[in-house]
Each structure stands twice: as C-alpha cells, then as structure tokens.
Amino acid sequence: MDIASVRNPPEVIAARAAAIRAALLRDSPHIRQPNFERIAAEDLEHLFDLYDRQFFDGWLRQAVKARTPVPLTFRVSRTMTRAGGKTILHRRRRPGGEWRTEYEIAIASRMLFMTFGRIDRPVTVGGLPCADRLEALQRIVEHELVHLIELVVWGRSSCRAGRFKALAANLFGHAGTTHALVTPREEAAVRHGIAQGGRVEFEYEGRRLVGKVNRVHRRATILVEDPHGRQYTDGGRYAKFYVPLAMLRPVEERLEVRG
C-alpha cells in the first residue's frame, strides 16, 4: 500500500469510524457504553484490528510483521498524565547479540477517565470535538496509528512534522495534532483548588505542615521548608512529601501593605 497517497473523503472516514464504534460497543467485554469506566489492553488490540480492517485492509499489521517477528503490543497506562497516548519503538539486544525491533501502543487511561467526568468542558482530540470518552479514545488511537505507520515505513515519527499532519488529515480527517484531555493538574485545580506552585497545608503524624506544590500527579509532591532537607535550585532546603489531593487544603496568600 502506498500509504502516502491515500486520501479518504470525510464521509468515508465518518462511516468507517462509526462502524468501528458500533463493533467495539457490541463486542468488547469492558467498553459497553460511550462513557465507559473500564478498559484493558485487549480492548486496544481489538480496536487496532478494527481500524486495520476498515482503513487498511489488514496492511498495517502485516507491515509490522514484515519489520519484526515480535508481535505489536498494547498497554493501558495509569501513569501517563501529559499525553493521551504514546507509540514506542524499542530496539532490544537478544541473547547472542541479535537486535530486535518492538512496537508498542500505550493509552493514558487516567486522563481518559478524568475526561467526561466531574469536569464539564469542551474536549478536542486531534483538533476534532469529542462528545464522549469513546470518541476521544478513537481519535487518540488514530493519532497513534499515524505514529506507528511512520515508524514502520520511515523509521521515525514526529507529530510536529508536515508528513504526520498530512497523514493524519488524509487518513482520519484530523484538523490538528494536539489533545485537550483533562489532566491531573487541571483536575486538582478545579476540584481541590490545588495549583502547582501554590501553598497548601496538611496533617502529618499529628503535625500541621505548610509547603508548596511542586508537582501534581496521582498525588501531589509538596516541598516543606527544612534546614536539613535537600537543597533545590531556588536556594531553599526542603523535605519532600507525597500527599493525596483530598488531604491538602490551600493556604490563602495574604499581602500586607503598611503605610
């Protein structure tokens, strides 16, 4: 298949994506509704096969097999919090010195489940508006399929480059290459009033501690001033704490002006 020459009309893209959506909702043991609450690696593989049949007539899986005897793998990641998905090319040395190429597609489940949840705002993926979690998942998978195609055919991939943008538009009708999913940082700010760089207080072993938010993930990383702690780039010394968001309370900043 000369993948660079494929131009799918908008109505063809819409019909194929709708058929994939219907098949996944019908057959998946986990994705039973548009705003699904469970997802597993086998769902991603099933989704890949549906896309491969609908859009490529099985060419993409065969192209992967032609590159490597190692099967394409799929992973659901709870730790990815900045990208909705990731396609990875591994080159590993086997016993005896032989190098093997491996491809993996990972999807950020935590960001998917935070999106279309308790934070109500417009969501776009690949420059396209998404009405529910399944639409967002499909657009993310489409984006990752373009990465996979570039890695298999050309050996490198960048969604900032013109070739990627052209493939994403011609194959799947994408209008951009960025995703606007809800992030842990956004959820922390909206639901808990916790912002990176802000001051918070929390209880630790019966003591009230006050520190600043250094990072927000599944928990927040809080830096509390401590003369015996590690020195950071701002010159201060801090002890580091990992605190669940529900245990944090924002500390109101007060500015006193005397005159």
C-alpha positions in Angstrom: 0.0 0.0 0.0 1.3 3.5 -0.9 0.1 5.0 2.3 1.3 8.5 1.5 -1.1 8.6 -1.5 -4.3 7.7 0.4 -7.0 10.4 0.6 -10.1 9.3 2.5 -13.2 11.6 1.9 -14.9 12.9 5.0 -18.0 10.8 4.5 -15.9 7.6 4.2 -13.9 8.5 7.4 -17.2 9.1 9.3 -18.8 5.9 8.1 -15.8 3.7 9.0 -15.3 5.3 12.4 -19.0 4.8 13.2 -18.7 1.1 12.2 -15.7 0.7 14.4 -17.5 2.3 17.3 -20.6 0.1 16.9 -18.4 -3.1 16.7 -16.4 -2.2 19.8 -19.5 -1.4 21.8 -21.0 -4.7 20.7 -18.0 -7.0 21.2 -15.8 -5.5 23.9 -16.1 -7.1 27.4 -15.2 -3.7 29.0 -16.3 -0.9 26.7 -20.1 -1.3 26.9 -21.1 2.3 26.8 -19.8 5.6 25.2 -18.5 6.9 28.6 -17.0 3.5 29.6 -15.4 3.1 33.0 -13.1 0.1 32.3 -10.6 -0.6 29.6 -7.9 -3.3 29.1 -5.1 -4.0 26.7 -7.2 -6.5 24.8 -9.7 -3.6 24.0 -6.9 -1.6 22.4 -5.8 -4.6 20.4 -9.4 -5.2 19.3 -9.7 -1.5 18.3 -6.4 -1.7 16.4 -7.7 -4.7 14.4 -11.0 -2.9 13.7 -9.1 0.1 12.3 -6.7 -2.1 10.4 -9.5 -3.8 8.6 -11.7 -0.8 8.0 -8.9 1.6 6.9 -6.0 -0.5 5.7 -7.5 -3.9 4.6 -5.1 -5.6 7.1 -2.0 -3.9 5.6 -0.8 -2.3 8.9 -0.4 -5.5 11.0 1.3 -7.2 8.0 3.7 -4.2 7.7 4.6 -4.6 11.4 5.2 -8.3 10.9 7.4 -7.6 7.9 9.6 -5.4 10.1 9.9 -7.7 13.1 8.9 -11.1 14.4 7.9 -9.6 17.7 4.2 -9.0 18.0 2.8 -5.5 18.3 1.9 -4.9 22.0 -0.7 -2.7 23.7 -0.7 -1.2 27.2 -3.1 0.8 29.3 -1.1 3.2 31.4 -2.3 4.8 34.6 0.9 6.8 35.0 0.8 8.8 31.7 -0.5 12.3 32.6 0.6 14.6 29.8 0.0 12.7 26.5 -3.3 10.8 25.7 -1.3 8.1 24.0 2.2 7.0 23.1 3.7 4.8 20.4 7.1 3.4 21.2 9.8 1.8 19.1 12.1 -0.4 21.2 15.3 -1.9 19.9 16.5 -4.6 22.2 19.6 -6.8 22.0 18.7 -10.5 22.2 20.9 -13.3 23.7 23.6 -13.9 21.1 23.8 -10.2 20.1 20.9 -10.0 17.7 18.9 -6.8 17.7 15.1 -7.0 17.6 12.6 -4.2 16.9 9.5 -4.0 19.0 6.5 -1.7 18.7 4.1 -0.7 21.5 1.0 1.5 21.7 0.0 2.8 25.1 -3.1 4.8 26.1 -3.4 7.1 29.1 -6.4 5.6 30.9 -6.3 8.0 33.9 -6.7 11.0 31.6 -9.5 9.3 29.7 -11.4 8.6 32.9 -10.9 12.2 34.2 -12.3 13.5 30.9 -16.1 13.4 30.6 -16.3 13.1 34.3 -16.8 15.7 37.0 -15.2 18.5 35.0 -17.5 19.7 32.3 -15.8 21.5 29.4 -15.3 21.0 25.7 -12.9 18.3 24.7 -10.9 18.1 21.5 -8.5 15.4 20.2 -6.6 15.7 17.0 -8.3 19.1 16.5 -11.8 17.4 16.5 -14.5 17.9 19.1 -15.4 14.7 21.1 -18.8 14.1 22.6 -17.9 11.2 24.8 -15.0 9.1 26.1 -15.2 6.6 23.3 -14.9 9.3 20.6 -11.8 10.6 22.5 -10.3 7.1 22.6 -10.9 6.6 18.9 -9.2 9.9 18.0 -6.2 9.1 20.3 -5.8 5.7 18.7 -6.0 7.2 15.2 -3.2 9.6 16.2 -1.1 6.7 17.5 -1.7 4.7 14.3 -0.2 7.5 12.3 2.9 7.4 14.6 3.0 3.6 14.1 2.8 4.0 10.3 5.6 6.5 10.2 7.8 4.3 12.4 7.2 1.2 10.3 7.5 2.8 6.9 10.1 5.5 7.6 11.7 4.6 10.9 10.9 7.9 12.7 7.9 9.9 13.6 7.0 13.4 14.7 3.6 14.9 15.0 5.1 18.3 14.6 6.3 17.5 11.1 4.3 18.1 7.8 4.2 14.4 6.8 2.5 13.4 10.1 0.0 16.2 9.8 -0.8 15.3 6.2 -1.2 11.6 7.0 -3.5 12.4 10.0 -5.7 14.7 7.8 -5.8 12.4 4.8 -6.4 9.1 6.7 -8.6 10.2 9.6 -9.7 13.8 8.9 -7.8 15.2 11.9 -7.6 19.0 12.0 -4.6 19.2 14.4 -2.1 17.1 16.4 -2.8 18.1 20.0 -5.3 16.7 22.5 -7.2 18.7 25.1 -8.0 16.0 27.7 -8.4 16.7 31.4 -5.1 16.5 33.1 -4.3 15.7 36.8 -3.1 19.3 37.2 -6.4 20.6 35.9 -8.5 18.3 38.0 -6.5 19.3 41.1 -7.1 23.0 40.4 -10.8 22.7 39.6 -11.9 20.1 42.2 -9.5 20.8 45.1 -8.2 24.4 44.5 -4.7 23.0 44.3 -2.3 24.6 41.8 1.3 23.9 41.0 3.4 26.5 42.9 0.6 27.2 45.3 0.9 26.9 49.1 -1.0 24.2 50.9 -1.3 22.7 54.4 -1.8 19.1 55.5 -1.5 16.9 58.6 1.5 14.6 59.0 2.0 12.5 62.1 -0.2 14.8 64.2 1.6 18.0 63.0 0.3 20.7 60.7 2.7 21.3 57.8 2.7 24.0 55.2 4.5 23.8 51.9 4.3 24.5 48.2 3.1 22.3 45.4 5.9 21.1 43.3 4.1 18.6 41.1 0.6 17.1 40.7 0.2 13.5 39.7 -1.9 10.9 41.3 -0.7 12.6 44.5 0.8 16.0 44.9 4.5 16.4 45.6 4.8 19.0 48.5 8.0 20.7 49.4 8.2 21.8 53.1 11.0 24.1 54.2 13.5 22.1 56.3 17.1 23.2 57.2 18.2 19.6 57.0 16.5 18.9 53.7 17.8 18.7 50.1 18.8 22.0 48.5 16.8 23.0 45.4 17.6 25.3 42.6 15.8 28.2 44.3 18.4 28.0 47.1 16.0 26.7 49.7 16.2 23.4 51.5 13.0 21.3 51.6 11.7 18.0 52.8 9.6 16.2 50.2 6.1 14.7 50.9 3.7 12.8 48.6 0.2 13.7 49.7 -3.2 12.6 48.4 -5.1 15.6 47.0 -8.0 15.1 49.3 -5.7 15.7 52.3 -4.5 19.1 51.1 -6.0 22.5 51.9 -5.0 25.6 50.0 -3.3 28.3 52.2 -4.6 31.7 51.4 -1.9 34.1 50.4 -2.1 37.4 52.3 -0.3 40.6 51.3 0.0 43.3 54.0 0.7 46.8 52.9 1.6 49.3 55.6 1.7 53.0 55.1 
